[in-house]
Amino acid sequence: MFEWSDIAGWVDAVAANPTFVTAILWITVTVVIVGAMQNLVYAWALPHAWIELNRRSQREDDSVCWENMRSRAAPPISVIVPAYNEGATIRDNVMALLSLQYPDLRIIVVNDGSSDDTAERMVREFDMIETYVVREAETISHKPIRGIYRSYAHPSLLFIDKENGKKADAINVGLTCVRTPLFCVIDADSLLEPTALLQAVRPFTEDPGNVIAVGGTVGIVNGCKVRNGSVEEYRLPTNMLARLQVVEYIRAYLMARTAASRKGSLLLISGAFGIFRRDIAVAVGGYDTTTVGEDMELVIKMHRHMLEHEAPYTIRYVPEPVCWTEAPESFKFLSNQRTRWQRGALECLARHRSLLFRPRYKRLGMVTLPTFVLVDLISPIAETLGYALLVIFLILGWLQPAFFMAITGFVFSFGVLISILSLALEQDEIQRFSRPRDLLAVLLLAIFENFGYRQLNSLWRVKGLVQHFRGMTPTWGAMERKGFAASSES
């Protein structure tokens, strides 16, 4: 018959085992050290992000953008749009791109072997005629092309129909057709702010010899009022899971990436919105088609290429230009997304592990990649173990309940502080939340996302790590989307 005394006896025996005690001690020390180092990284990032954001006023940014537009000083840009099964929305998305405010813009839509009517709609809606273009395909491999078309009504619009090869392969096909010095990559299901390209191209015009890539902010469109392919009014999502991601994106983009950009440590430009120098992207072979982290892989290769050739360069992040995308609203799709992100990051690290702690690769090898390993790979494991250790200590009687509450309160308070300060930084510089009720709601979310949501993210990242080491075949899969029409509802 079951007796509670048996459990108590087993607990006492485990607590008295010297091997177990030693293992727990070393794990605890490691977790504490990793946690302290991660907190130092966050504490370092906040002031650097604030300094970077205060370099210029918003009025000055707007003035420079319109001066570039008027004087046509902005360099020509080609926008590559990989599309797969976007038949229902491809017309609206391309029309939104055609209305972007930029003096010299070419648009290349690449249909990646869609199984729906994406190709037929593009040809019909934009009065396409089959054409021939000179391509540079010697250094970039890709799946076969079925046809190339140019719009009679919009000569700057090119459409390429190809066999399915996934997103990176579709971008590579577009890259072989780019003849402008810069190219931009955005997702077919995303929306760019009308002035986003003008704002994002500014670092290239200020330092044309050194800037090789620029990333912009990705915003969550769920709940926003969208009209004619543009976000007319910013609103918080009604779905709680999407709301939590709003706070997460503010912290990840505005704080972490702005600080990294200031110190030349930007390691990732989101695949949803980035501008790159074409010559450097071609020199490194374009996008890698064998990883789900192709966006991060390209940035690391560009870093590596410039360092190995001892050429001066910088990769920048500009916080104001926004690319709007739809966030997952279910735990299933959010879990899949975060797991894939982690696997993509691990694949990139595995391929470029030879750069770690190599003085030849300067800040990239000595600071940037080691910090990435700490914050993005080790910390999720350490955080998960830390919560488990607190419970073990409490069960074994090694931790008094009052002390347990004090430690837990300290850990959560620091997370809340970082979230709130990131929000304050956003409101001070960007001021996206114009309605008081939205600002109050996001403030509360900045507090409550630390109780459950952050821990779930750590578990999903640990899951991605396990999948990576199990050798699971990388794939992006699909996400259930409601579309921008749903976002437009008042």
SENU-228247 format. One line per field, with one value per residue (C-alpha): residue number from 0; x, y, z; residue in one letter. Coordinates in Angstrom, 3 decimals, padded with zeros to 6 digits, m for minus. Example, Ala and Ser with C-alpha at 12.3 -4.5 7.8 and 13.67 -1.06 7.14 Angstrom:
num c(0,1);
east c(012.300,013.670);
north c(m004.500,m001.060);
up c(007.800,007.140);
residuo c(A,S);
//
This chain:
num c(0,1,2,3,4,5,6,7,8,9,10,11,12,13,14,15,16,17,18,19,20,21,22,23,24,25,26,27,28,29,30,31,32,33,34,35,36,37,38,39,40,41,42,43,44,45,46,47,48,49,50,51,52,53,54,55,56,57,58,59,60,61,62,63,64,65,66,67,68,69,70,71,72,73,74,75,76,77,78,79,80,81,82,83,84,85,86,87,88,89,90,91,92,93,94,95,96,97,98,99,100,101,102,103,104,105,106,107,108,109,110,111,112,113,114,115,116,117,118,119,120,121,122,123,124,125,126,127,128,129,130,131,132,133,134,135,136,137,138,139,140,141,142,143,144,145,146,147,148,149,150,151,152,153,154,155,156,157,158,159,160,161,162,163,164,165,166,167,168,169,170,171,172,173,174,175,176,177,178,179,180,181,182,183,184,185,186,187,188,189,190,191,192,193,194,195,196,197,198,199,200,201,202,203,204,205,206,207,208,209,210,211,212,213,214,215,216,217,218,219,220,221,222,223,224,225,226,227,228,229,230,231,232,233,234,235,236,237,238,239,240,241,242,243,244,245,246,247,248,249,250,251,252,253,254,255,256,257,258,259,260,261,262,263,264,265,266,267,268,269,270,271,272,273,274,275,276,277,278,279,280,281,282,283,284,285,286,287,288,289,290,291,292,293,294,295,296,297,298,299,300,301,302,303,304,305,306,307,308,309,310,311,312,313,314,315,316,317,318,319,320,321,322,323,324,325,326,327,328,329,330,331,332,333,334,335,336,337,338,339,340,341,342,343,344,345,346,347,348,349,350,351,352,353,354,355,356,357,358,359,360,361,362,363,364,365,366,367,368,369,370,371,372,373,374,375,376,377,378,379,380,381,382,383,384,385,386,387,388,389,390,391,392,393,394,395,396,397,398,399,400,401,402,403,404,405,406,407,408,409,410,411,412,413,414,415,416,417,418,419,420,421,422,423,424,425,426,427,428,429,430,431,432,433,434,435,436,437,438,439,440,441,442,443,444,445,446,447,448,449,450,451,452,453,454,455,456,457,458,459,460,461,462,463,464,465,466,467,468,469,470,471,472,473,474,475,476,477,478,479,480,481,482,483,484,485,486,487,488,489);
east c(000.000,001.250,002.664,003.845,006.649,008.103,008.352,009.927,012.469,013.373,013.800,016.102,018.174,018.576,019.497,022.189,023.779,027.129,027.211,023.776,024.665,027.877,026.087,023.348,025.958,027.844,024.649,023.487,026.773,026.649,023.036,023.799,026.840,024.959,022.014,024.258,026.074,022.792,021.515,024.743,024.158,020.649,021.917,024.557,022.061,019.546,021.762,023.435,020.042,018.936,022.087,021.671,017.996,018.723,021.305,018.663,015.172,012.212,011.719,015.285,014.757,011.604,013.366,016.278,013.905,011.984,015.174,016.422,013.098,013.136,016.776,016.747,019.905,018.707,020.367,018.222,016.758,015.264,012.691,012.643,009.351,009.362,005.778,004.245,000.476,m000.318,m003.022,m005.686,m003.605,m000.834,m002.594,m003.114,000.413,002.047,m000.134,001.055,004.666,004.039,002.782,005.936,007.511,010.922,012.510,014.008,012.361,012.170,010.034,010.795,008.097,009.264,006.615,008.184,006.211,002.885,000.151,m002.587,m003.242,m000.533,001.184,m002.047,m003.237,000.070,000.057,m003.601,m003.849,m000.680,m000.892,002.248,004.062,006.825,010.249,013.966,016.405,020.154,020.879,024.029,023.619,027.238,027.833,024.319,022.554,018.787,015.874,014.865,012.891,009.643,009.112,010.003,007.383,007.307,004.256,003.117,001.273,004.116,007.519,009.375,007.532,009.151,007.593,009.507,007.790,010.019,009.967,009.535,012.758,011.697,012.143,015.955,015.989,013.296,015.319,018.416,016.514,015.472,019.036,020.316,018.015,018.953,020.919,020.712,023.484,021.047,018.305,015.606,013.902,010.403,007.818,004.833,002.480,004.061,003.343,005.967,005.328,005.179,008.434,010.175,012.666,013.581,014.305,016.140,018.388,019.678,022.806,023.806,023.619,025.523,028.319,028.108,031.543,031.157,027.498,026.785,023.409,020.587,017.727,014.424,011.800,009.182,005.854,002.801,m000.161,m002.768,m005.504,m004.274,m006.573,m005.313,m006.571,m005.249,m002.184,m001.135,m001.522,m003.889,m004.151,m002.027,m003.996,m003.099,m004.193,m007.317,m005.708,m003.750,m000.943,m000.386,m000.406,002.360,004.431,004.112,006.073,008.540,009.190,009.763,012.391,014.055,014.176,014.257,016.582,018.748,019.230,019.634,022.366,024.053,023.967,025.652,028.541,028.874,027.566,024.373,024.166,020.644,018.557,015.011,014.062,010.890,012.696,016.351,018.403,021.735,024.564,024.160,027.882,028.643,025.612,026.648,030.269,029.244,027.022,023.627,021.238,021.889,019.060,019.920,019.002,015.852,018.061,018.950,018.579,021.073,023.342,023.656,024.549,027.244,028.697,028.827,030.578,033.057,033.701,034.539,036.784,038.693,039.299,040.249,037.778,036.088,032.347,029.336,025.887,023.210,019.752,017.289,014.412,011.754,011.079,008.472,007.513,004.173,003.624,000.994,001.916,000.760,m002.377,m002.263,000.211,000.674,001.912,003.866,005.626,006.511,007.822,010.068,011.348,012.316,014.022,016.146,017.057,018.029,020.277,021.937,022.551,024.248,026.401,027.415,028.491,030.497,031.825,035.389,034.946,034.488,037.280,039.435,041.197,041.283,037.533,037.800,034.582,032.542,034.624,035.587,032.372,029.367,029.217,030.153,027.412,024.979,025.941,025.354,022.053,020.370,021.678,022.892,020.545,017.279,018.723,020.056,016.752,014.768,017.178,017.026,013.270,013.629,016.393,014.255,011.540,014.087,015.597,012.160,011.234,014.529,014.218,017.382,015.491,013.166,009.837,010.549,013.971,012.430,009.928,012.667,014.835,011.859,010.756,014.231,014.465,011.036,011.539,014.610,012.692,009.824,012.272,013.864,010.440,009.163,012.347,012.178,008.592,009.584,012.323,009.823,007.279,009.912,011.356,008.753,005.464,003.499,000.881,m001.277,m004.327,m003.942,m005.771,m003.308,m000.360,m001.839,m002.554,000.968,002.425,000.509,001.621,005.248,004.766,002.701,004.620,007.365,005.034,004.551,005.083,008.824,009.208,007.284,009.666,012.621,011.024,010.353,013.964,015.197,012.907,014.542,017.962,016.916,015.496,018.717,020.922,018.518,019.183,015.608,015.201,014.870,011.606,009.551,006.127,003.058,001.257,m002.464,m003.017,m006.149,m004.838,m004.824,m008.505,m009.177,m006.833,m008.755,m011.950,m012.797);
north c(000.000,003.487,005.478,009.087,008.000,005.975,009.134,011.012,008.246,008.263,012.049,011.803,009.096,011.186,014.284,012.329,010.903,012.700,012.176,013.722,016.634,017.345,017.221,019.548,021.935,022.198,022.583,025.321,027.218,026.991,028.193,031.142,032.178,031.920,033.869,036.610,036.937,037.087,039.829,041.768,041.567,042.992,045.700,046.618,046.692,049.154,052.254,051.590,051.306,054.562,056.382,055.085,056.029,059.549,060.286,061.901,063.234,061.788,065.151,065.016,061.464,062.507,065.525,063.458,060.854,063.436,065.184,061.866,061.393,064.893,064.867,061.228,060.709,057.315,054.469,052.171,049.181,045.886,044.306,040.498,038.938,035.123,033.845,030.444,029.839,033.548,033.573,035.048,038.084,038.463,041.259,043.445,042.790,043.721,046.825,047.919,047.490,049.485,052.357,052.560,056.012,055.517,057.262,054.218,050.927,047.571,044.706,041.035,038.565,034.947,032.225,029.219,026.465,027.341,024.721,027.386,030.075,032.530,032.470,032.800,035.736,037.577,037.214,038.207,041.006,042.845,042.361,040.235,039.284,036.683,038.230,037.538,039.083,038.739,036.867,036.233,032.575,031.401,031.829,031.115,027.787,027.336,025.242,025.536,028.566,027.941,031.453,035.143,037.857,041.646,043.790,045.863,048.243,048.428,048.072,047.995,044.793,041.461,038.064,034.772,031.392,028.540,025.027,024.662,024.971,026.795,030.429,030.720,029.198,031.640,034.595,033.299,033.221,036.825,037.757,036.500,039.063,042.038,044.755,047.451,047.961,047.190,044.646,044.233,040.990,040.936,038.211,038.160,038.186,041.292,045.008,047.756,051.237,053.645,055.370,052.255,051.940,055.635,055.334,052.018,053.142,056.140,054.382,053.471,057.125,058.361,055.796,054.202,052.606,050.728,049.788,046.352,045.532,047.213,045.659,047.236,046.581,043.885,044.863,042.753,043.681,041.626,044.014,046.992,048.883,048.177,049.925,049.762,047.802,050.258,050.299,053.219,052.927,050.952,048.852,046.068,042.557,041.187,037.761,037.523,035.391,037.933,040.743,039.064,038.896,042.678,043.190,040.497,042.139,045.526,044.037,041.985,044.675,048.049,047.101,044.154,044.913,048.664,048.100,045.448,047.790,050.552,048.237,046.543,043.266,042.801,039.099,038.800,040.749,039.450,037.582,039.645,042.936,043.624,045.588,044.237,045.176,042.928,042.481,041.162,038.837,037.378,037.056,034.810,032.644,034.086,032.388,028.907,026.572,023.833,025.654,027.172,030.002,031.352,034.998,034.659,032.472,035.206,037.885,035.718,034.903,038.607,039.361,036.568,037.606,041.188,040.174,037.612,040.217,042.786,045.257,047.929,047.414,047.834,046.247,048.538,048.365,051.236,051.055,053.218,051.592,048.942,045.789,044.508,040.785,038.525,036.818,033.304,033.301,029.688,027.840,025.198,027.573,029.768,026.706,025.548,029.011,029.357,025.810,026.433,029.707,027.897,025.120,027.674,029.500,026.237,025.279,028.619,028.304,024.738,025.826,028.797,027.421,027.855,031.611,031.333,032.878,033.531,036.933,037.022,037.567,040.437,041.387,038.798,035.879,037.228,038.931,038.679,034.924,033.994,036.335,034.714,031.282,032.477,034.324,032.307,028.771,028.248,030.596,028.793,025.549,027.273,029.065,025.829,024.047,026.972,026.646,022.883,023.370,025.720,023.058,020.328,022.464,023.131,019.403,018.345,020.982,022.774,026.001,027.675,028.811,032.455,032.328,030.497,033.324,035.945,034.341,033.811,037.407,038.727,036.670,037.744,041.382,041.726,040.314,042.724,045.641,044.856,044.580,047.855,049.769,048.460,049.686,053.073,053.289,052.516,055.053,057.746,057.370,055.738,056.541,053.856,053.544,056.638,055.398,055.493,052.185,050.485,051.905,050.702,047.269,046.840,048.011,045.261,042.780,043.798,042.626,039.486,038.068,037.156,034.753,031.796,033.130,033.658,030.208,028.647,030.308,028.789,025.338,025.741,026.748,023.745,021.631,023.144,022.285,018.668,018.432,019.821,017.267,014.492,015.408,016.245,017.478,021.298,022.643,025.781,024.237,026.466,028.880,029.473,033.115,035.236,037.811,041.585,041.769,040.410,042.994,045.783,045.167,047.879);
up c(000.000,m000.900,002.010,001.974,004.281,001.381,m000.717,002.170,002.652,m001.023,m000.966,002.066,000.365,m002.794,m000.802,001.041,m002.134,m002.596,m006.365,m006.740,m004.464,m006.390,m009.757,m008.543,m007.141,m010.432,m012.448,m010.083,m010.337,m014.147,m014.281,m011.989,m014.047,m017.352,m015.929,m014.597,m017.931,m019.846,m017.546,m018.096,m021.862,m021.434,m019.074,m021.677,m024.569,m023.115,m022.782,m026.141,m027.823,m026.206,m027.380,m030.925,m031.096,m029.873,m032.536,m034.747,m034.302,m036.155,m037.895,m039.213,m040.492,m042.356,m043.821,m045.131,m046.620,m048.607,m049.692,m051.073,m052.822,m054.349,m055.422,m056.536,m054.460,m053.286,m055.226,m057.404,m055.570,m056.736,m054.416,m054.558,m053.465,m053.106,m053.370,m052.751,m052.966,m052.651,m055.334,m053.057,m052.048,m054.645,m056.567,m053.482,m052.239,m055.552,m055.910,m052.461,m053.610,m056.761,m054.626,m052.483,m052.373,m053.944,m056.959,m058.739,m057.818,m059.637,m058.371,m059.018,m057.976,m057.966,m057.985,m056.267,m057.996,m056.360,m056.503,m056.696,m059.333,m058.225,m061.640,m063.619,m061.503,m061.859,m065.651,m065.940,m063.363,m064.443,m068.213,m068.356,m071.555,m071.752,m072.093,m071.850,m069.393,m069.068,m065.861,m063.838,m062.955,m062.928,m059.195,m057.876,m058.401,m058.336,m059.581,m063.267,m064.466,m066.348,m067.657,m067.227,m067.768,m067.724,m067.095,m070.058,m067.716,m065.149,m066.903,m063.578,m062.579,m063.457,m062.781,m062.710,m062.646,m061.446,m060.081,m056.333,m054.375,m051.184,m050.206,m050.394,m053.875,m055.042,m053.735,m055.523,m058.816,m058.290,m057.383,m060.746,m062.419,m060.227,m062.012,m059.341,m056.732,m053.891,m053.476,m050.866,m049.828,m048.363,m047.882,m050.250,m047.257,m045.702,m046.075,m046.241,m044.930,m047.930,m046.864,m045.503,m048.368,m048.205,m044.500,m044.704,m047.561,m045.611,m044.196,m047.777,m048.867,m045.800,m045.981,m049.442,m049.354,m046.079,m045.503,m046.983,m045.424,m043.504,m041.568,m040.600,m037.963,m038.392,m036.828,m036.054,m038.237,m036.363,m035.233,m037.272,m039.607,m043.128,m046.245,m049.819,m048.764,m046.042,m042.263,m041.743,m037.945,m035.513,m033.044,m030.672,m031.679,m030.056,m029.723,m026.451,m027.915,m030.685,m028.095,m026.146,m029.322,m029.721,m026.496,m027.486,m030.878,m029.252,m026.970,m029.710,m032.401,m030.709,m027.872,m028.934,m032.621,m032.204,m029.613,m031.787,m034.775,m032.790,m031.891,m035.284,m033.890,m035.899,m036.700,m038.050,m040.551,m040.636,m043.785,m043.888,m044.598,m045.395,m047.952,m049.189,m051.526,m054.523,m055.267,m051.772,m051.723,m055.083,m053.965,m051.056,m053.274,m052.400,m050.016,m048.649,m049.670,m047.160,m043.952,m042.459,m041.161,m044.605,m043.507,m040.666,m042.797,m045.443,m042.888,m041.285,m044.712,m045.548,m042.244,m042.913,m046.508,m045.591,m042.684,m044.711,m047.411,m044.743,m046.192,m044.016,m043.674,m041.445,m041.164,m039.780,m038.276,m038.771,m036.268,m037.918,m041.330,m040.668,m042.501,m041.242,m040.941,m039.437,m036.167,m035.187,m033.040,m031.857,m029.651,m032.343,m035.033,m032.622,m031.226,m034.748,m035.637,m032.579,m032.861,m036.490,m035.599,m033.039,m035.446,m038.075,m035.606,m034.570,m038.183,m038.832,m035.740,m036.643,m040.121,m038.867,m035.582,m036.885,m036.426,m032.658,m030.577,m033.656,m033.429,m037.220,m037.216,m034.736,m032.954,m034.873,m033.593,m030.180,m029.026,m031.357,m031.944,m028.341,m027.075,m029.492,m028.163,m024.608,m025.076,m027.809,m027.301,m023.738,m021.876,m022.790,m021.420,m018.313,m017.697,m018.002,m015.676,m013.236,m012.749,m012.335,m009.742,m007.668,m007.477,m006.625,m003.875,m002.439,m002.459,m000.879,001.814,000.731,000.205,002.639,001.093,001.963,000.295,m002.683,m003.115,m002.810,m005.513,m007.817,m007.301,m008.142,m011.344,m012.561,m011.512,m013.717,m016.695,m016.045,m015.760,m019.150,m020.821,m019.336,m020.183,m023.770,m023.989,m022.558,m025.192,m027.943,m026.726,m026.295,m029.788,m032.054,m030.252,m032.048,m029.301,m029.762,m027.839,m024.025,m023.611,m025.983,m024.049,m020.749,m022.219,m023.581,m020.249,m018.455,m021.107,m020.525,m016.940,m017.437,m020.419,m017.937,m016.156,m018.464,m021.992,m021.619,m020.068,m022.968,m025.409,m023.594,m023.790,m027.522,m028.071,m026.127,m028.310,m031.404,m030.005,m029.444,m032.955,m034.396,m032.666,m033.625,m037.243,m038.193,m041.767,m041.703,m043.105,m042.624,m042.992,m043.220,m040.931,m040.882,m041.849,m041.716,m044.174,m044.139,m044.918,m041.443,m040.002,m041.639,m039.752,m037.266);
residuo c(M,F,E,W,S,D,I,A,G,W,V,D,A,V,A,A,N,P,T,F,V,T,A,I,L,W,I,T,V,T,V,V,I,V,G,A,M,Q,N,L,V,Y,A,W,A,L,P,H,A,W,I,E,L,N,R,R,S,Q,R,E,D,D,S,V,C,W,E,N,M,R,S,R,A,A,P,P,I,S,V,I,V,P,A,Y,N,E,G,A,T,I,R,D,N,V,M,A,L,L,S,L,Q,Y,P,D,L,R,I,I,V,V,N,D,G,S,S,D,D,T,A,E,R,M,V,R,E,F,D,M,I,E,T,Y,V,V,R,E,A,E,T,I,S,H,K,P,I,R,G,I,Y,R,S,Y,A,H,P,S,L,L,F,I,D,K,E,N,G,K,K,A,D,A,I,N,V,G,L,T,C,V,R,T,P,L,F,C,V,I,D,A,D,S,L,L,E,P,T,A,L,L,Q,A,V,R,P,F,T,E,D,P,G,N,V,I,A,V,G,G,T,V,G,I,V,N,G,C,K,V,R,N,G,S,V,E,E,Y,R,L,P,T,N,M,L,A,R,L,Q,V,V,E,Y,I,R,A,Y,L,M,A,R,T,A,A,S,R,K,G,S,L,L,L,I,S,G,A,F,G,I,F,R,R,D,I,A,V,A,V,G,G,Y,D,T,T,T,V,G,E,D,M,E,L,V,I,K,M,H,R,H,M,L,E,H,E,A,P,Y,T,I,R,Y,V,P,E,P,V,C,W,T,E,A,P,E,S,F,K,F,L,S,N,Q,R,T,R,W,Q,R,G,A,L,E,C,L,A,R,H,R,S,L,L,F,R,P,R,Y,K,R,L,G,M,V,T,L,P,T,F,V,L,V,D,L,I,S,P,I,A,E,T,L,G,Y,A,L,L,V,I,F,L,I,L,G,W,L,Q,P,A,F,F,M,A,I,T,G,F,V,F,S,F,G,V,L,I,S,I,L,S,L,A,L,E,Q,D,E,I,Q,R,F,S,R,P,R,D,L,L,A,V,L,L,L,A,I,F,E,N,F,G,Y,R,Q,L,N,S,L,W,R,V,K,G,L,V,Q,H,F,R,G,M,T,P,T,W,G,A,M,E,R,K,G,F,A,A,S,S,E,S);
//
